Structures are given as C-alpha cells and as structure tokens.
Amino acid sequence: MAANFKIFLRPSVKWILFGSCFISSLLITLFIWGPFQQKKDFLRIPIIFIKEKPCISVNFEGASYLFLLDSGSFDCFSTHKKEIIENIRNKTTLDPVTWFDIKGNQYSSPSFLINKVDIETLQISNATIQEESIEFISNGSHLSPDKGAKKEVLEKISGRIGIEALKCLDYWLIDFSRSAIFAIRNLDKLKNNPHFSLDGFTEVKLEDNPKHILISVETDFGIKKFILDTGASHSVVAPPSKNHSNYETVKTNRFIIGGYDFGQTELYLFHPEENFSCDGFLGRDFLSKYPIYLDFKKNRVFIQNTDASIIH
C-alpha cells in the first residue's frame, strides 16, 4: 500500500474577547477554523549532519530518531535497530523483502506497515518500514576497503529514508548548502518566488526506473546512467575498461547533464554485480555543490548549474 503525505500549518490564531456573551460564538468559530486552516506552500525540514551524513528527525508514535536521507535506497523507511520496530504499536507484519546490494550480496528483510510517521508537520500514513541487516549497514553499503560504518555512527543514525518515501510527494528541493530539504506542494506555484527560482537550473528527464532517481550523464568514456544518491559520500562509476580496478579514481573532463557541462569530475571506481540497474551513483561530493529539485509528477529533476544561492 502506497504511503501518502499531508502537510499541515499550525497557525497562531489570536481572538479578541469583548465579553462573556461572545464566548460561545468564539468556540463555534474556533471549531470551524480548524478543518479549514490554511495550508503552507512548502515545508522546510532541517538536515542534521552526522559525520557528513545528512539526517532528518523522524517521529514514530511520539519517539524521535535520526534517519539518513538516502535517495539511493528504494525503501520507504528502514532501520537496523530492531527495538524501534518493536516499540511501534500500530503496525502490520508484511512479507519479508528479498534484495541484493551492489556487491551481489543477498538479504531478506522483515517488513511492516505502520499507520503514521511524522517528519516536522509532514504526516505520512500507511508507510512501510524494513528491519535492515546490520551486515549491509556495516559492510555491504561501503564501496571502499576497510571503511565500514563505525559504531558511533550506527548508534546515532537509527535508519534510512528512501526513494519510496520521497515519491509520496510530487516535489522536493534538496539543498545541502542550507542544511535543509523542502517539501513542496506545487512547484509551478512557487516558480515566481525568487527564493525558489528555477533560473540557473538544468532540467533533466529521469530514466524509466521505478526504484531509483536515475539520470544519464555524458562522460569521456561514454553515456553513463547514475543514481542520485544522497546516502553515498562519493560519486561512483563502474570501471571504464579492464585496465581499471575497484577502489581507484578516474577523472572525466566532460560531465554533461541535460546539455550542461559541469566540467572535470572525479569518480570513484567500483564494479557492480552483473544485474545491477545502473553504471554508478552521483553522491554527496557532487550533490553538496548543487541544489536539486525533484519533480516526480513530470518525471524530471532540476540541477543548479550556477553558484547562486536560492534560499534565504
């Protein structure tokens, strides 16, 4: 069952009391106001960086946790802390989910449907959460030798928010330079707002892939398909030839997205397992420089191609 989003504004309403005769009418007016309160055009959700990993606060039934914002994950929510799932009272057990990481390792994750999740005043109903393998968090998700997740990070970061959660809303702005992700009701309505201008942005159509935010990039070694991955520290591509091996780096002088050349770009090399659906990941080394709008309604993204700041 798909999750769905509701964004609420909690306005501060001031009532002037002229006398006790107005109390009853005041209560009636207040009751009517609640269901018709004005809705915000966007919601700013703060990003908290833990060891350079972008996290946001997620609330399950009154308990808050820091979850990694991981646009490279196809999950809705996932956590390696079993006690978090155990403490959620209103949940339904689903069939386990079987999946593979980029190295070809297979995992089977218990899965649950939960009634409600709160992120700031963003409310998500009917969301799924998976119990994630600690082996994947510690080793399977790391593409460099001997650099698994440290215990300190595993304790502070309780889980991940994936693409399935983001796709429940049509529009987002990810802006690491402002330490925020913005949930947006209507992108067209905000485009005349100077704080949300699309001037200086490159439009890119998304590739047909239901599990990932996938774009094509022209490089010195051909057109490559990259997943936009806020969970990856570095941008990664499969080795362009047999002369290259895992854990090396390579530079491409051309990095053309949507007709705009972002110039020389360094990429980390790692060969994915044979059936993996892309050539690489566009990680935080790139995404931290360029704010990105996600438009799932029209299946496209906008990537800033200037140094201009857009949010004040």
Secondary structure, DSSP 8 states (H G I E B T S, - for coil): ---EEEE------------GGGHHHHHHHHHHHGGG----SEEEEE-EEETTEEEEEEEETTEEEEEEE-TT---SEEES-HHHHHT--SEEEEEEEEEE-TT--EEEEEEEEEEEEEETTEEEEEEEEEE--HHIIIIIT--STT----HHHHHH--EEE-HHHHTTSSEEEEEGGGTEEEEES-HHHHTTSGGG--TTEEEEE--S-TTS-EEEEEETTEEEEEEE-TT-SS-EE--SSTT--TT-EEEES-EEETTEE---EEEEE----TT-S-SEEE-HHHHTTS-EEEETTTTEEEEE-SS-----
